[in-house]
Amino acid sequence: MRFPALAAALLILIQPARAAVDSQIDPHTSLGVVQQWIYNYRAKPDYAHVPAAVRVMFHSQTFKEPENAGIYLGFIAGAIASNPAKAEQLVNSFFPVPPEDEWVIVRAIAYSSLPEWRTLLRKVAPKMPGRKVMIDAYLDGTLPILTEIRLEEEKPGMMDKLRGAFTRNPFAKEEKKLDTSITYAGNQDLLDTLWGYYFATGSHVPIMRIVQMLPWSKSRDTVDKLTVGSMARYTLASYAVRDAELREFLRSELPRQPDPIKAPLAEVIQAADTVQLGAVRKDALAAVDELKTKGSDSRRNLDMWGQVGVGAIALGCVSAAALGAVAVGIPCVIGGSASQGLLSFWEKQQQ
């Protein structure tokens, strides 16, 4: 990685914190430069160039599809968290922000988990009047911040099921409501967000959250959990191959983890130590085939399988959702609409 070249490229883009405007961004600058810079940021933090990098993200319409922008959102949140004394100055340097992208600033502040994130959000709220509802939702706790998002929804107990059976009108028409609950099991882009936060901060907090998802890689209960768990295992192994410090941290955590985590974590470490990522992919694909053939333990309908992101694991690719092109050489997490096309591509290669 030639950091002087990247620094020179970003220097062209850097804006004074008080005067960052769209007209000063070079429209020919590739997002790939920023993608590489993000991936290497932890090894060589470059806080002064964060505003320029974020301006490129906005200019490149990176947040047009929120489900595929988790890695960038996480990086911005981590950058805000990495220097609390300059957090307000950094956030102000992002403005003006396209109205359709203001949600990124709101969520990044909330996800930063700064002790005073609410104060900071209130200070910049007047600049984003169109996002008042979202801002209020974070301030009053209706929307959870990153550290408060649950791994999965709590399943009702037997007494809850019985209570519901006796209190529900059997003749009433059941109304389907939009499920807006947020969990790691149900939102693949949150895995991207955790990785972005790690790249910006080097904190092990998001890594430990990813480690907690590893038992899902052995799950045969739901498609969502198997998908996210497999992606967590694959990305941990892929990044640990290239990151000796991460590899040693995972090794140090192994003895103290419970058995459901210990087994897949040992597989991650073994795959990273021996650079056997193909074995992780094959195991994930075998689990997919088994789930397709035998059905899930909860007998869930799998007709929607093509809409989830395991195709990314099959390809071992680098997606736009997780730092761009294959040439960058970074393992991928993929969510949203891009997953279906990747799964179709992989299936054609198997014929």
Buried (B, 14 or more C-beta within 10 A) or exposed (E): EEEEEBBEBBEEBBBEBEEBEEEBBEEEBBBBBBBBBBBBBBEEBBEEBBBBBBBBBBBBEBBEBBBBBBBBBBBBBBBBBBBBEBBBEBBBBBBEBEEEBBBBBBBBBBBBBBEEBBEBBEBBBEBBEEBEEBBEBBBEEEBBBBEEBEBBEEEEEEEEEEEEEEEEEEEEEEEEEEEEEBBBBBBBBBBBBBBBBBBBBBBBBBBBBBBBBBBBBBBBBBBBBBBBBBBBBBBBBBBBBBBEEBBEBBBEBBEEBEEEBBBBBBBBBEBBEEEBBEEBBEBBBEBBEEBEEEEBEEEBEBEEBBEBBBBBBBBBBBBBBBBBBEEBEBBBBBBBEBBBEBBEEBEEEEE
